[in-house]
Amino acid sequence: MKSAVIVFPASNCDRDAATALEQITGRKPDMIWHGDAEVPDTDLIVLPGGFSYGDYLRCGAMAAQSRIMRDVKDKAEKGVAVLGICNGFQILCESHLLPGALTRNNHLHFICRDQRLRIESSRTVWTAGYQPGAEIVIPVKNGEGRYVADRDTLARLDGDGLVVARYLHGNPNGSVADIAGITNPAGNVVGLMPHPEHAVEALTGPGTDGLGFFTSVLRRLVPA
């Protein structure tokens, strides 16, 4: 299975994402620079965490206009699996691949902690390995992780089962309805504010609960 990680100026979790992908696929992903014209033939794409373009204007706003995102959007619309983590989630919203926006945390502080989540949907390629209602712990680290959307969008997310994960035991950033992650209707594009790539090895993470996001896509895309 071929994978790719998009690297923007000031991405800082791209190598962690690459390590997680290599762990489950057995091969190094392509590291694609933001100025490249296209992503080589691939099965999945990860937009990593960080501070793309220094978070100028709005987090993810400039990255959404980068040259490579034209091809990412085209591939996503054709069904390629795309996961946006933290800053990657912001980029997906700014690119209109996902609805809503990520704004400044309600307490106005950067937060970094292990966070308990509840998986709300296993209908996406990135969460198919989890049972709905499963509780996991993965790190969250952001200053602008507060998910917001208008009333109609929130009703659609809930009504169509597009909320992927919610925060448990305390909302770290004030996200509306405790939303930690969402998906598009096709289930191939997922945005997640917490960092599953930081919870794939017991030695370095709070456990391996994040591994399921990566094994899920492997099982969904690779025939048994």
ABEGO torsion letter per residue (X at the ends): XBBBBBBBBGBAAAAAAAAAAAAAAGBBBBBBBAABABBBBBABBBBBBEBBGGGBGBBGAAAAABAAAAAAAAAAAAGBBBBBBEAAAAAAAAAGABBEBBBBBAAGBBBBBBBBBBBABAABAAAAABBBGBBBBBBBBBABABBBBBAAAAAAAAAAGABABBBBGEBAAGBBGGBABBBBAAGABBBBABBAAABABAAABAEAAAAAAAAAAAAAABBX
